[in-house]
């Protein structure tokens, strides 16, 4: 049987569902001679790829890291997998640990940590806990579409509010505005900030690169609404992809600053593990005339490889192109009054509220 290529699926990012790196067997799509694929009758390819959500009973919820490249040491991720389907998402390879594909499986087979809020409250009550800002949605987006029905992120925010736990949200979804009733009062006390990812201002590019995320105009309006409500907002011009969206860097920063963003950051495209193959496949499908140029510039910025994972350079790259991008970013931030996104949230307000059944103090 001959291997066949799946046609791009509308509303999905990955072109294929490549086998994860830990599996012993490799699965491929084939025409077995009975399905009639040549005439368009293959149900496995023509049927829509539907999203499933499976409960995940987490044992702990605060993930910790010691990376010098990111401005936080702890985070909470309510979901595994992400329906936004961004082809460049650095979290895709984590689905391989579940014996699932970092391709279509990552964006269609989701896992919801429905006990996240209860676990967070328990971990914040621990006598050993020392308060530091908490990042929400650092791995997969906490406000992806399933949050509308699951509501896990909102319950986590309610716990942060009750403990005065400082929280910084990273998202590309306008759904974050649903929780302004929590975020605005917290921000007024120095307890909350939001970073909105704006990868491109081109709606057509966004539609194929991050198909189920909020449109670029909607994200800019989200920045404006958050800022008007007093919530500090940063814009993440990430990832910058050579010869694809990097020419938009200055316009993204200018437009976001005009909408109310006061801080900014960027990351050069990262292609660890399976993402390199998935991204090249996507690139040759949706931007074939630019593919070789994009990949060449990536190698020039990664010491000849498509990716280098070393601390200190993995986010920004090396070489002339990476240095030029870094210089452009600094100049644009200076011009538009954008600082870095490492706001000093107030950890001094943290307190453990009484739990149900606690005896009240007489004093």
C-alpha positions in Angstrom: 0.0 0.0 0.0 1.3 3.5 -0.9 1.4 6.3 1.7 -0.9 9.2 0.9 -0.9 12.8 2.1 -3.8 14.2 4.0 -5.1 17.4 2.4 -5.1 20.5 4.8 -8.1 20.5 7.1 -9.9 23.8 7.5 -9.7 25.1 11.0 -6.7 22.9 12.0 -3.0 23.8 12.0 -1.0 20.6 11.5 -1.1 19.0 8.1 -0.4 15.5 9.5 -0.7 13.4 12.6 2.9 12.1 12.7 3.7 9.4 15.3 5.1 10.6 18.6 8.8 10.0 19.2 8.3 7.5 22.0 6.2 5.0 20.1 7.7 1.8 18.7 5.6 1.8 15.5 5.2 4.5 12.9 1.7 5.0 11.5 1.1 6.4 8.0 -2.0 7.0 5.9 -2.4 4.6 3.0 -4.8 3.9 0.2 -5.7 0.2 0.7 -7.5 0.0 -2.7 -10.9 -0.3 -1.1 -11.7 3.2 0.2 -11.7 5.0 -3.1 -9.4 7.7 -2.0 -8.5 8.6 -5.5 -12.1 9.5 -6.2 -12.5 11.4 -2.9 -14.4 8.6 -1.1 -12.0 8.0 1.8 -14.1 8.6 5.0 -11.0 8.7 7.2 -9.8 11.8 5.2 -13.1 13.5 4.3 -14.7 13.3 7.8 -14.1 16.3 10.0 -11.5 15.9 12.8 -13.5 16.5 15.9 -12.2 17.8 19.3 -12.5 15.5 22.3 -12.0 16.6 25.9 -10.9 14.0 28.5 -10.8 14.7 32.2 -7.2 14.6 33.6 -7.0 14.1 37.3 -3.8 15.9 38.2 -1.8 15.1 41.4 -0.2 18.5 41.6 -0.9 21.8 39.7 2.0 24.2 40.2 4.8 23.5 37.7 8.2 24.9 38.6 11.1 25.7 36.4 14.7 27.1 36.8 15.1 28.5 33.3 17.0 31.8 33.1 15.1 32.6 29.8 11.7 33.2 31.3 10.6 35.8 33.9 8.7 33.4 36.3 9.6 30.2 38.2 6.1 28.7 38.6 3.0 28.3 36.4 -0.4 26.6 36.2 -1.7 25.0 33.0 -5.4 24.0 33.2 -5.2 22.1 29.9 -3.0 19.7 28.0 -3.2 20.2 24.3 -4.6 23.3 22.7 -7.4 23.8 20.2 -6.0 27.1 19.0 -3.9 24.8 16.7 -0.9 27.2 16.3 1.5 25.3 14.1 4.5 26.8 15.9 3.4 25.9 19.4 6.4 24.8 21.5 4.1 22.7 23.7 3.2 20.3 20.9 6.0 17.7 21.7 4.5 17.2 25.2 1.7 15.2 23.6 4.2 12.5 22.8 4.4 11.7 26.5 0.8 10.7 26.3 1.5 8.4 23.3 -0.3 10.8 21.1 0.8 12.8 18.1 2.2 16.4 18.4 0.4 17.0 15.2 -3.4 16.8 14.8 -3.8 14.9 18.1 -2.3 17.9 20.0 -5.1 20.2 18.8 -8.0 17.7 18.9 -7.4 15.4 21.8 -7.4 17.7 24.8 -7.2 17.0 28.5 -8.9 19.2 31.1 -7.5 19.3 34.7 -10.9 19.8 36.4 -9.4 19.6 39.9 -6.9 22.4 39.2 -8.5 25.0 41.4 -8.8 22.6 44.4 -5.2 21.5 44.0 -4.0 25.1 43.7 -5.8 26.1 47.0 -4.2 23.1 48.7 -0.8 23.9 47.5 -1.1 27.6 48.4 -2.1 26.5 51.9 1.0 24.5 52.4 3.2 25.9 55.2 6.2 25.6 53.0 4.7 27.7 50.2 6.6 31.0 49.5 4.6 33.5 47.4 6.0 34.5 44.0 4.0 35.5 40.9 2.2 32.7 39.2 2.1 32.4 35.3 -1.3 31.1 34.0 -1.3 29.4 30.6 2.5 29.4 30.1 2.4 26.0 28.2 -1.0 25.8 26.5 -3.5 28.7 26.4 -5.7 28.8 29.5 -8.4 30.6 27.5 -8.6 28.2 24.5 -12.1 27.6 23.2 -13.0 24.7 25.6 -12.6 27.1 28.5 -16.0 28.5 27.6 -17.6 25.4 28.8 -15.0 24.0 31.2 -14.5 27.2 33.2 -11.3 25.8 34.9 -9.3 28.9 34.3 -11.9 31.1 36.0 -12.0 28.8 39.0 -8.2 29.0 39.3 -8.4 32.8 39.1 -11.0 32.8 41.9 -8.5 30.9 44.1 -5.7 33.4 43.3 -8.1 36.3 44.2 -9.0 34.6 47.5 -5.4 34.2 48.5 -4.1 37.5 47.0 -1.8 35.3 44.9 -0.2 37.5 42.1 -0.9 36.1 38.7 0.3 36.9 35.2 -1.8 35.5 32.3 -0.4 34.7 28.8 -3.0 34.3 26.1 -4.0 35.1 22.5 -7.7 34.8 23.3 -10.3 37.5 23.8 -12.1 35.2 26.2 -9.8 36.7 28.9 -12.2 39.6 29.0 -14.9 37.4 30.5 -12.9 37.5 33.8 -12.4 41.2 34.0 -14.6 41.2 37.1 -11.7 39.3 38.8 -8.7 40.7 37.0 -9.5 44.4 37.3 -9.8 44.5 41.1 -6.7 42.3 41.4 -4.7 44.6 39.1 -5.7 47.6 41.2 -3.9 45.9 44.1 -0.8 45.0 41.9 -1.8 41.4 41.8 -2.5 40.8 38.1 -1.2 41.4 34.6 -1.9 40.1 31.1 0.3 39.4 28.1 -1.4 39.1 24.7 0.3 37.3 21.9 0.0 39.1 18.5 1.9 37.1 16.0 0.7 38.9 12.8 -1.7 41.6 11.8 -2.5 39.7 8.6 -5.8 37.9 9.0 -5.2 35.5 6.1 -1.8 34.4 7.6 -3.4 34.1 11.1 -6.2 32.0 9.7 -3.8 29.2 8.6 -1.0 29.7 11.2 -3.2 29.8 14.3 -6.7 28.9 13.0 -8.8 28.8 16.1 -7.3 31.7 18.0 -8.9 35.2 18.2 -8.3 37.3 15.0 -5.6 39.9 15.2 -8.1 42.8 15.4 -9.9 41.1 18.2 -6.6 40.7 20.1 -5.8 44.4 19.7 -9.3 45.2 21.0 -8.6 42.9 24.0 -5.5 44.9 24.8 -7.5 48.1 24.6 -10.2 46.8 26.9 -7.8 45.4 29.5 -5.8 48.6 29.5 -8.9 50.8 29.9 -9.9 48.6 32.9 -6.6 49.3 34.5 -5.0 45.9 33.9 -1.3 46.1 32.9 -0.9 44.6 29.4 2.1 43.5 27.4 2.2 42.5 23.8 4.1 39.3 22.8 5.3 39.6 19.2 6.0 35.9 19.2 7.2 34.0 17.4 9.0 36.0 14.8 9.4 33.8 11.7 12.1 34.9 9.2 10.7 35.8 5.8 7.1 35.1 6.9 6.0 37.6 9.6 9.2 39.3 10.8 8.6 42.3 8.6 5.6 43.0 10.8 7.6 43.4 14.0 7.5 47.2 14.1 3.9 47.5 13.1 2.8 45.0 15.7 4.5 46.9 18.5 3.3 50.3 17.2 -0.3 49.1 16.9 -0.3 47.3 20.3 1.2 50.4 22.0 -1.5 52.5 20.5 -4.1 50.1 21.9 -2.7 50.5 25.4 0.1 47.9 25.8 2.9 49.2 28.0 5.4 46.4 27.7 6.6 44.0 25.0 8.7 40.9 24.3 9.5 38.7 21.3 10.8 35.2 20.6 12.5 33.9 17.5 10.7 30.8 16.2 11.6 27.7 18.1 11.5 24.3 16.4 12.3 21.6 19.0 11.7 17.9 18.4 8.7 17.1 16.3 7.8 20.8 15.6 10.6 21.0 13.0 9.0 18.4 10.8 5.5 19.7 11.4 6.4 23.3 10.7 8.3 22.5 7.5 5.3 20.4 6.3 3.0 23.3 7.1 5.3 25.8 5.4 5.6 23.8 2.2 1.8 23.4 2.1 0.8 27.0 2.9 3.8 29.1 1.8 5.8 27.0 -0.7 7.5 29.9 -2.4 8.9 31.1 0.9 9.8 27.7 2.5 13.4 27.4 1.5 14.1 31.0 2.5 12.5 30.7 5.9 14.4 27.5 6.7 17.7 28.9 5.5 17.3 32.0 7.7 16.4 29.7 10.6 19.6 27.7 10.2 21.6 30.9 9.9 20.1 31.9 13.3 20.6 28.5 15.0 24.3 27.7 14.3 23.4 25.7 11.2 20.6 23.7 12.7 16.9 24.3 12.7 17.0 24.6 16.5 19.4 24.9 19.4 18.1 24.4 22.9 20.8 26.1 25.0 19.8 28.5 27.7 20.6 32.1 26.8 20.2 31.7 23.0 17.2 29.4 22.5 14.7 32.3 22.6 16.5 34.8 20.4 19.0 32.9 18.3 22.5 33.9 17.2 24.2 35.4 14.1 23.6 38.5 12.0 19.9 37.9 11.3 19.1 37.3 15.0 21.2 40.4 16.0 19.3 42.6 13.5 16.0 41.4 14.8 17.1 42.1 18.4 18.2 45.6 17.4 14.9 46.3 15.5 12.9 45.2 18.6 14.9 47.5 20.9 14.5 50.5 18.6 10.8 50.0 18.2 10.2 49.6 21.9 12.1 52.8 22.6 10.1 54.6 20.0 6.8 53.5 21.3 7.5 53.6 25.0 7.3 49.9 25.6 9.2 48.4 28.5 9.9 44.8 29.3 7.1 42.5 30.7 8.7 41.8 34.1 6.3 43.8 36.1 6.8 43.7 39.9 3.5 42.2 41.1 2.9 42.6 44.9 3.6 39.4 46.8 3.3 41.1 50.2 -0.5 40.9 50.1 -0.6 37.1 50.0 -2.7 35.6 52.8 -4.2 32.2 53.4 -8.0 32.6 53.9 -9.9 30.6 56.5 -10.9 27.1 55.2 -14.3 25.7 55.7 -14.6 24.4 59.3 -11.7 26.5 60.6 -12.2 27.8 64.2 -12.4 31.6 64.2 -9.8 33.5 66.3 -11.1 35.3 69.4 -8.8 38.2 68.7 
